[in-house]
Amino acid sequence: MIPLSRTRRGLYRIRQIIGRRVSARLRDMGIMVGDTIEIVSPPPGPVIISKNNTRIGIGMGMSNRIIVEPVGVVDEKNHST
Amino acid sequence: MKKTTQHNEKEITVAVAGSPNTGKSTIFNALTGAHVRTGNWPGVTVERKEGILRHKGYKIHLIDLPGTYSLSSYSLDERIAREYLVREKPDLVLVIVDASNLERGLNLVIQLLELEQRVVIDLNMIDIARDRGLEIDEETLGNVLRVGVASTIANKGQGIENLKDAIVKGFTTKQKPTVINYGKKLSSITNKLTEFAKEIDTPYPPLFIATKYLEGDADIVDMIERSPLCNKFRKAVENTGMKLDELSDLIAESRYGFIYGLFKECTHLRHGVKRRIDITRMLDRVFTNRYLGIPIFLLIMWLVFQLVFTFGNPIGGLLDTAITSLSDGLKIVFNRLNTPHLINSLITEGIIPGIGSVLVFVPNIFILYFIFGVMEESGYMPRAAFVMDRIMHALGLHGKSFIPMILGFGCNVPAILATRTLESRKDRIVTILINPLMSCSARLPIYLLFTGIFFAGREGWVIFSLYLIGIVLAIIMARVFKAVFFKEEVAPLIIELPPYQLPSIRNISVSAWFRTRLFLRKAGTVIFAGVVIIWFLANMPLGAEYASSETLIAHIGKFLAPVLAPAGFGFWQAATALLFGLVAKEVVVGTLGTLYGGEENLSVALSTHFTPLSAFAFMVMSLIYLPCIATIAAIRQEAGNRWALLTITYTILLGWLTAVGIYQFGRLF
């Protein structure tokens, strides 16, 4: 398990989101613990994640607070909903 | 609410809700056509749009709610939306849902149902969902939730008639919508809290209070804490043996569990083809690229200003000629008619030149708004915020602060209103405080006038440098304010990057024209008043020669002039012009025009008073010294008296110091 700030391009599953407001915000935007997300634009710098045709930009201070684990190699077709 | 029968027409009120980037405003426009009225939500300066739709004997008042992902009290927009729903109780809520992101849309729908609203769902962008292989069974969705469902492709104008039918049908079909079951673990606590909540005198439904309390919604928790039921609520939570955090997670889980179940029930996936996402992916590789993103953004900003000048100036020149001839023509007519000198002078020397010097810059402003419109609609604007987050974060600001800062180049008033997308009040206030340093388009007339005279051929660069000075100072001041007032961390940036799309030129022209018209209206009222006051002061006491050194205006200017002498423009005309720039920055040009006896004399008059260096110092002063009345009013409204006062004080000091610094430093060479 690594923070979002240390990921590469590819698919990851969210294991934990630190901070109540942050997790509430992400949840409202359709991103929750347990979701599989794709890292579209990896760190360093702000990160773009994608789920369900939705892209969300995650700012610098944030990516340390989202803990993920890799679930496979980059495979754009198998990105299930 | 109002169901008065008039001409056999039933009147109903429908609120339009939906997340950002779902095509909500396109649908709103398609439903209401030209019958749109805009204003503000009570107490706040968030834009409120209302329109009328006539369909099947119904007169439907449509209210456009701010775009929200949810109905928590996370942002001002969300608060406005839910306050409206519980207090005004519309007959129906139309929720616009991005069909390709159904789960997220359902989250909002469920919260609306918990708020005891009657709902009609519009699945918009159904074509994109289909392209991705997602088929949605509208009937099942409608049956499970017991709400009306329609689908549209709003940007192609498809499905609008069906949607109108669905709205009417949603109103006429009386059925109690589904409320989700939170499962065994939770239902005992939610039931208990719901019972307690019934005792509270509030427009919010008890179940909504119960779930939002458990979710830790700031406003609802606050309301409970201040009520005598506070202990009962706490006790009930304690008795569950779970922490509030766990309960909140559990609520979210069961809600999403329900959504997921519903999603599976009413959709099926075909093997689909991707189309649009690939373009977005490709473009994002460039626009949000680690190395290219920021240079591209700066290049775009540079292009924006080039366009504003190369296209805007010639048109402005034509307008200028037209206005001057109008004023000259009227002067002759008045002389023939033996009109009293005072009235002749008021009209031809006060009103027309004053208003004219504002109108001249309308092309520039329209183009600027138009380009911002393109950036917004194409989907680039949030990317700009994203790309800038690196820099902004390093500066101790939020990536989202950048959008208000960009908007500030257009006008500080909407820019200050745009800060409401920032969730943290502290980030918001810092962004508001530094916004006046973003050089708004009303300051352009001043720059154009002075650079045209003193920096001919290099106007673009000089003006660019002024914008840059504003930005640099804003960055410094942001640091200062953060260090002095707020020592906390910046709220994190989480921003949706919608798919890129070709902007609709029609929509953008309409909104650019609307914004320009607002500017004109301001020009017609506030500036008009300002110009007439100036004319009055410049003609009084009676008998004094117009704008001569005996007039009242000269006395005010003379009183202030010595203070400005170290900045290189210590003469009363400059001081007076700056003073009246408070009315609105563009009035500075109007005032100078009036004081020097007309726009056409300005270039001669100014070149005798100013040197290029003092002209530059004057432009810097105009940039910083004080926001216009409208901006101060916006700050006061959004942040309060204290912060408005601080803005006034610090901008005067900073403006003076910078102008003096530049002038004194420049004289060394």
Interface residues (C-beta under 8 A of the other chain):
Chain A: R20 R21 V22 A24 R25 L26 R27 D28 M29 G30 M32 V40 S41 P44 G45 P46 I48 N52 N53 T54 R55 I56 G57 I58 G59 M60 G61 M62 R65 T81
Chain B: Y69 S70 S72 Y74 D98 S100 N101 E103 R104 N107 I128 R132 L134 E215 G216 D245 S248 A252 Y256 L269 I277 T280 R281 D284 R285 T288 R290 P382 R383 A385 F386 V387 D389 R390 H393 H398 G399 E423 E489 V490 P492 L493 I494 I495 E496 L497 P498 P499
